[in-house]
Amino acid sequence: MAVLAVQHIRRMRGGAQGQLMLGADGHAYVVKFRNNPQHMRVLANEFLASRLAVAAGLTAPQTELVEVSSWLVENTPELEIDLGRTRVRCQAGLQFGSRFVGGLMPGQVVDYLPEEQLGEVKNLGEFAGILALDKWTGNANGRQAVFTHKQRERRYRAVFIDFGYCFHAGEWRFEDAPLRGVYYRNEVYREITGWESFEPWLTRLETLPAETVWEAANEVPPEWYGGDLSEMENLVEKLLARRSRIRELIDAFGNSDRKPFPKWGGMGKEKAGAGWKDTQWGASIVGRVM
């Protein structure tokens, strides 16, 4: 069942030109429309990749199908898409909605923290997990995160948002590069000391049942990717086949010029059977890659 959008709140930042809208369920959603400037498929990417993140136990907003009526579009001047030389109305119908982090109370969410506070983020270790997911899904953009805390709490929690450029945005292909799909500040990776720092999320992704991926893909409305089911099937098959490469892709980032893992003293690895063996830590991973 889709959530019905009942009120427009404000325009959001970002290339997809999302809109913050109130749902009939009382929650606020960042809504991305099918005729956004990036690509229609970013809605499918957002839905599928965020569901996989949650399945791995990562902190991501709840996602929903959001129905935006023609009446609401026609009677809300702000619901328009800026295409540069022209503006068009947002398309009515079924859209992607991501639960707005922190709700509508001011001061509950920020997108930047000073280094001292960043180091105290409650779930800082999850940046290793989301790195694994972004490498698996071929995120062609930088990793986006916001930070939220409850009233009377000092420490923040990271929430991972914006999965639209997974699967290379509208192209649905995988073009791997060491610095793609990573967070722009090395501080979040500072405490990574070896493969154990990526657990439990890495193993969950490597062993995620194929049925879980197919179920998430089947929930994506076909109109978000042109209705060609064979293209979605092809994407999922490629995604499942890539699970055995996640460590290799993380390794490439770790050995990049950014040197993101200063406490991982030497990242030498050797291929061993169906998996990777970390020669420094001596942790055999053979047989865990499904």
KEZALUM-454761 format. One record per residue (C-alpha): chain; residue number from 1; residue in three letters; x, y, z. Coordinates in nm, 3 decimals. Each point is the difference from the previous one (the first is absolute). Last residue first. Layout:
<rs>
R mol seq type      xx      yy      zz
R   A NUM  ALA       X       Y       Z
...
</rs>
This chain:
<rs>
R mol seq type      xx      yy      zz
R   A 290  MET   2.844  -1.746  -0.144
R   A 289  VAL   0.316   0.152   0.140
R   A 288  ARG   0.053  -0.163   0.337
R   A 287  GLY   0.187  -0.298  -0.144
R   A 286  VAL   0.346   0.138   0.057
R   A 285  ILE   0.007   0.298   0.236
R   A 284  SER   0.316  -0.098   0.183
R   A 283  ALA   0.103   0.255   0.256
R   A 282  GLY   0.379   0.011   0.012
R   A 281  TRP  -0.006   0.368   0.098
R   A 280  GLN   0.285   0.102  -0.228
R   A 279  THR  -0.056  -0.250  -0.281
R   A 278  ASP  -0.370   0.076  -0.027
R   A 277  LYS  -0.131  -0.296  -0.195
R   A 276  TRP  -0.258   0.071  -0.267
R   A 275  GLY  -0.274  -0.225  -0.128
R   A 274  ALA  -0.088  -0.286  -0.234
R   A 273  GLY   0.340  -0.169   0.023
R   A 272  ALA   0.258   0.231   0.151
R   A 271  LYS   0.084   0.328  -0.168
R   A 270  GLU   0.277   0.174   0.186
R   A 269  LYS  -0.024   0.311   0.204
R   A 268  GLY   0.247   0.272   0.098
R   A 267  MET  -0.168   0.289   0.174
R   A 266  GLY   0.285   0.119   0.217
R   A 265  GLY  -0.047   0.145   0.343
R   A 264  TRP  -0.374   0.059   0.011
R   A 263  LYS   0.010   0.289   0.246
R   A 262  PRO   0.042   0.263  -0.275
R   A 261  PHE  -0.305  -0.126  -0.194
R   A 260  PRO  -0.096   0.277  -0.246
R   A 259  LYS   0.330   0.022  -0.188
R   A 258  ARG  -0.143   0.256  -0.245
R   A 257  ASP   0.254  -0.108  -0.262
R   A 256  SER  -0.187  -0.328  -0.041
R   A 255  ASN   0.095  -0.325   0.178
R   A 254  GLY  -0.309  -0.001   0.221
R   A 253  PHE  -0.222   0.087  -0.296
R   A 252  ALA   0.130  -0.294  -0.202
R   A 251  ASP  -0.039  -0.230   0.302
R   A 250  ILE  -0.365   0.101   0.034
R   A 249  LEU  -0.053  -0.107  -0.362
R   A 248  GLU   0.173  -0.335   0.055
R   A 247  ARG  -0.199  -0.056   0.316
R   A 246  ILE  -0.329   0.057  -0.184
R   A 245  ARG   0.089  -0.224  -0.295
R   A 244  SER  -0.179  -0.325   0.101
R   A 243  ARG  -0.328   0.189   0.037
R   A 242  ARG   0.025   0.109  -0.362
R   A 241  ALA  -0.193  -0.299  -0.140
R   A 240  LEU  -0.308   0.099   0.196
R   A 239  LEU   0.012   0.351  -0.144
R   A 238  LYS   0.040  -0.127  -0.356
R   A 237  GLU  -0.305  -0.223   0.041
R   A 236  VAL  -0.195   0.286   0.157
R   A 235  LEU   0.077   0.237  -0.286
R   A 234  ASN  -0.090  -0.259  -0.265
R   A 233  GLU  -0.335  -0.066   0.167
R   A 232  MET  -0.069   0.374   0.012
R   A 231  GLU   0.078   0.027  -0.370
R   A 230  SER  -0.218  -0.303  -0.079
R   A 229  LEU  -0.292   0.164   0.181
R   A 228  ASP  -0.015   0.283  -0.256
R   A 227  GLY  -0.266   0.230   0.146
R   A 226  GLY   0.189   0.323  -0.063
R   A 225  TYR   0.206  -0.004   0.318
R   A 224  TRP  -0.221   0.181   0.250
R   A 223  GLU  -0.313  -0.122  -0.181
R   A 222  PRO   0.088  -0.354   0.116
R   A 221  PRO  -0.077   0.095   0.363
R   A 220  VAL   0.281  -0.135   0.220
R   A 219  GLU  -0.138  -0.266   0.233
R   A 218  ASN   0.135  -0.280  -0.221
R   A 217  ALA   0.353   0.130   0.049
R   A 216  ALA  -0.030  -0.027   0.378
R   A 215  GLU  -0.128  -0.356  -0.029
R   A 214  TRP   0.278  -0.091  -0.244
R   A 213  VAL   0.268   0.127   0.237
R   A 212  THR  -0.144  -0.188   0.297
R   A 211  GLU  -0.044  -0.315  -0.207
R   A 210  ALA   0.369   0.007  -0.093
R   A 209  PRO   0.077  -0.047   0.366
R   A 208  LEU   0.254   0.250   0.134
R   A 207  THR   0.322  -0.195   0.057
R   A 206  GLU   0.251   0.259  -0.123
R   A 205  LEU  -0.216   0.286   0.126
R   A 204  ARG  -0.041  -0.148   0.349
R   A 203  THR   0.370  -0.084   0.008
R   A 202  LEU   0.088   0.362  -0.069
R   A 201  TRP  -0.253   0.141   0.247
R   A 200  PRO   0.110  -0.191   0.311
R   A 199  GLU   0.276   0.097  -0.031
R   A 198  PHE   0.201   0.251  -0.197
R   A 197  SER   0.243   0.066   0.286
R   A 196  GLU   0.085  -0.373   0.004
R   A 195  TRP   0.156   0.045  -0.342
R   A 194  GLY   0.281   0.204   0.150
R   A 193  THR   0.079   0.300   0.221
R   A 192  ILE  -0.273   0.249  -0.093
R   A 191  GLU   0.006   0.274   0.264
R   A 190  ARG   0.085   0.283  -0.242
R   A 189  TYR  -0.272  -0.077  -0.253
R   A 188  VAL  -0.242   0.278   0.106
R   A 187  GLU   0.289   0.247   0.025
R   A 186  ASN   0.078  -0.044  -0.370
R   A 185  ARG  -0.263   0.256  -0.095
R   A 184  TYR  -0.159  -0.012  -0.348
R   A 183  TYR  -0.198  -0.317   0.059
R   A 182  VAL   0.054  -0.268  -0.265
R   A 181  GLY  -0.213  -0.118  -0.293
R   A 180  ARG   0.267   0.068  -0.258
R   A 179  LEU   0.364   0.044   0.103
R   A 178  PRO   0.129  -0.344  -0.103
R   A 177  ALA  -0.180  -0.015  -0.338
R   A 176  ASP  -0.253  -0.261  -0.112
R   A 175  GLU  -0.224   0.054  -0.299
R   A 174  PHE  -0.304  -0.220   0.060
R   A 173  ARG  -0.301   0.040  -0.227
R   A 172  TRP  -0.357   0.111   0.045
R   A 171  GLU   0.035   0.313  -0.212
R   A 170  GLY  -0.251   0.215   0.186
R   A 169  ALA   0.214   0.050   0.310
R   A 168  HIS   0.323  -0.202  -0.016
R   A 167  PHE  -0.149  -0.306   0.176
R   A 166  CYS  -0.016   0.218   0.313
R   A 165  TYR  -0.040   0.364  -0.096
R   A 164  GLY  -0.337   0.045   0.169
R   A 163  PHE   0.105  -0.138   0.339
R   A 162  ASP  -0.050   0.325   0.187
R   A 161  ILE   0.008  -0.041   0.377
R   A 160  PHE   0.205  -0.168   0.271
R   A 159  VAL  -0.093   0.094   0.356
R   A 158  ALA   0.283   0.074   0.242
R   A 157  ARG  -0.080   0.022   0.371
R   A 156  TYR   0.088   0.304   0.209
R   A 155  ARG   0.127   0.031   0.355
R   A 154  ARG  -0.127   0.268   0.235
R   A 153  GLU  -0.345  -0.135   0.084
R   A 152  ARG  -0.248   0.229   0.174
R   A 151  GLN  -0.232  -0.013  -0.301
R   A 150  LYS   0.081  -0.283  -0.235
R   A 149  HIS   0.289   0.010  -0.240
R   A 148  THR   0.046   0.009  -0.375
R   A 147  PHE   0.286  -0.003  -0.245
R   A 146  VAL  -0.034  -0.001  -0.378
R   A 145  ALA   0.179  -0.220  -0.249
R   A 144  GLN   0.084   0.001  -0.371
R   A 143  ARG   0.256  -0.231  -0.158
R   A 142  GLY   0.158   0.153  -0.309
R   A 141  ASN  -0.157  -0.092  -0.332
R   A 140  ALA   0.048  -0.290  -0.241
R   A 139  ASN  -0.134  -0.257   0.248
R   A 138  GLY   0.095  -0.336  -0.149
R   A 137  THR  -0.245  -0.205   0.205
R   A 136  TRP   0.269  -0.213   0.163
R   A 135  LYS   0.234   0.293   0.057
R   A 134  ASP  -0.280   0.202   0.155
R   A 133  LEU  -0.100  -0.292   0.224
R   A 132  ALA   0.353  -0.058   0.124
R   A 131  LEU   0.046   0.371   0.067
R   A 130  ILE  -0.331  -0.005   0.188
R   A 129  GLY   0.145  -0.262   0.233
R   A 128  ALA   0.325   0.188   0.062
R   A 127  PHE  -0.196   0.319   0.066
R   A 126  GLU  -0.197  -0.211   0.249
R   A 125  GLY   0.291   0.023   0.244
R   A 124  LEU  -0.093   0.360   0.076
R   A 123  ASN  -0.323  -0.123   0.161
R   A 122  LYS  -0.007   0.223   0.307
R   A 121  VAL   0.176   0.298  -0.160
R   A 120  GLU   0.283   0.104   0.235
R   A 119  GLY   0.266   0.042  -0.270
R   A 118  LEU  -0.234   0.227  -0.191
R   A 117  GLN  -0.035   0.219   0.308
R   A 116  GLU   0.373   0.069   0.015
R   A 115  GLU   0.029   0.041  -0.378
R   A 114  PRO  -0.274   0.260  -0.020
R   A 113  LEU  -0.335  -0.139  -0.121
R   A 112  TYR  -0.176   0.059  -0.330
R   A 111  ASP  -0.341  -0.102  -0.143
R   A 110  VAL  -0.202   0.095   0.305
R   A 109  VAL  -0.316  -0.143   0.162
R   A 108  GLN  -0.206   0.069   0.311
R   A 107  GLY   0.029   0.379  -0.002
R   A 106  PRO  -0.352   0.072  -0.117
R   A 105  MET  -0.279  -0.255   0.068
R   A 104  LEU  -0.143  -0.113  -0.335
R   A 103  GLY   0.112  -0.360   0.021
R   A 102  GLY   0.359  -0.091   0.079
R   A 101  VAL   0.067  -0.171  -0.331
R   A 100  PHE  -0.282   0.052  -0.250
R   A  99  ARG  -0.141  -0.341  -0.094
R   A  98  SER   0.103  -0.070  -0.360
R   A  97  GLY  -0.269   0.009  -0.267
R   A  96  PHE   0.018  -0.119  -0.360
R   A  95  GLN  -0.286   0.099  -0.232
R   A  94  LEU  -0.329  -0.149  -0.123
R   A  93  GLY  -0.220   0.246  -0.186
R   A  92  ALA   0.024   0.364  -0.097
R   A  91  GLN   0.301   0.131  -0.190
R   A  90  CYS   0.152   0.318   0.134
R   A  89  ARG  -0.091   0.295  -0.219
R   A  88  VAL   0.255   0.123  -0.252
R   A  87  ARG   0.249   0.284   0.008
R   A  86  THR   0.208   0.124  -0.292
R   A  85  ARG   0.347   0.112  -0.093
R   A  84  GLY   0.163  -0.178   0.289
R   A  83  LEU  -0.218  -0.307   0.047
R   A  82  ASP  -0.155   0.120   0.326
R   A  81  ILE  -0.265  -0.251   0.110
R   A  80  GLU  -0.326   0.120   0.153
R   A  79  LEU  -0.205  -0.059   0.310
R   A  78  GLU   0.036   0.349   0.145
R   A  77  PRO  -0.322   0.122  -0.166
R   A  76  THR  -0.210  -0.249   0.203
R   A  75  ASN  -0.356  -0.024  -0.128
R   A  74  GLU   0.068  -0.193  -0.321
R   A  73  VAL   0.241  -0.237   0.173
R   A  72  LEU  -0.241  -0.068   0.288
R   A  71  TRP  -0.291  -0.060  -0.240
R   A  70  SER   0.209  -0.235  -0.216
R   A  69  SER   0.055  -0.213   0.307
R   A  68  VAL   0.338  -0.094   0.147
R   A  67  GLU   0.016  -0.364   0.109
R   A  66  VAL   0.306  -0.085   0.208
R   A  65  LEU   0.162  -0.344  -0.008
R   A  64  GLU   0.189  -0.031   0.323
R   A  63  THR   0.350   0.004   0.142
R   A  62  GLN   0.110  -0.008   0.364
R   A  61  PRO   0.320   0.193   0.044
R   A  60  ALA   0.338  -0.179   0.005
R   A  59  THR   0.205  -0.140   0.286
R   A  58  LEU   0.167  -0.321  -0.113
R   A  57  GLY  -0.121  -0.344   0.110
R   A  56  ALA   0.081  -0.182  -0.325
R   A  55  ALA  -0.370  -0.019  -0.090
R   A  54  VAL  -0.020   0.376   0.065
R   A  53  ALA   0.272   0.064  -0.256
R   A  52  LEU  -0.169  -0.234  -0.248
R   A  51  ARG  -0.326   0.194   0.036
R   A  50  SER   0.193   0.324  -0.056
R   A  49  ALA   0.155  -0.143  -0.316
R   A  48  LEU  -0.332  -0.109  -0.152
R   A  47  PHE  -0.206   0.309   0.077
R   A  46  GLU   0.261   0.260  -0.083
R   A  45  ASN   0.103  -0.181  -0.318
R   A  44  ALA  -0.360  -0.029  -0.120
R   A  43  LEU  -0.052   0.371   0.061
R   A  42  VAL   0.334   0.076  -0.170
R   A  41  ARG  -0.144  -0.182  -0.302
R   A  40  MET  -0.199   0.301  -0.114
R   A  39  HIS   0.321   0.188  -0.064
R   A  38  GLN   0.185   0.305   0.129
R   A  37  PRO  -0.231   0.293  -0.078
R   A  36  ASN  -0.302  -0.147   0.190
R   A  35  ASN  -0.291  -0.120  -0.213
R   A  34  ARG  -0.073  -0.302   0.222
R   A  33  PHE  -0.019   0.214   0.311
R   A  32  LYS   0.208  -0.021   0.316
R   A  31  VAL  -0.185   0.050   0.328
R   A  30  VAL   0.178   0.077   0.326
R   A  29  TYR  -0.265  -0.115   0.242
R   A  28  ALA  -0.165   0.147   0.309
R   A  27  HIS  -0.208  -0.233   0.216
R   A  26  GLY  -0.364   0.042   0.103
R   A  25  ASP  -0.126  -0.312  -0.179
R   A  24  ALA  -0.173   0.220  -0.260
R   A  23  GLY   0.347   0.103  -0.110
R   A  22  LEU   0.156   0.342   0.033
R   A  21  MET   0.237   0.104  -0.276
R   A  20  LEU   0.362   0.107  -0.033
R   A  19  GLN   0.074   0.030  -0.370
R   A  18  GLY   0.290  -0.154  -0.189
R   A  17  GLN   0.190   0.196  -0.261
R   A  16  ALA   0.191  -0.306  -0.127
R   A  15  GLY   0.321   0.205  -0.009
R   A  14  GLY  -0.010   0.090   0.365
R   A  13  ARG  -0.159   0.241   0.245
R   A  12  MET  -0.356  -0.050   0.116
R   A  11  ARG  -0.311   0.202  -0.090
R   A  10  ARG  -0.246   0.073   0.276
R   A   9  ILE  -0.309  -0.122   0.187
R   A   8  HIS  -0.248  -0.136  -0.255
R   A   7  GLN  -0.312  -0.158   0.146
R   A   6  VAL  -0.212  -0.315  -0.025
R   A   5  ALA   0.232  -0.264  -0.146
R   A   4  LEU  -0.175  -0.338   0.005
R   A   3  VAL   0.215  -0.286   0.128
R   A   2  ALA  -0.001  -0.295  -0.239
R   A   1  MET  -0.132  -0.341   0.098
</rs>
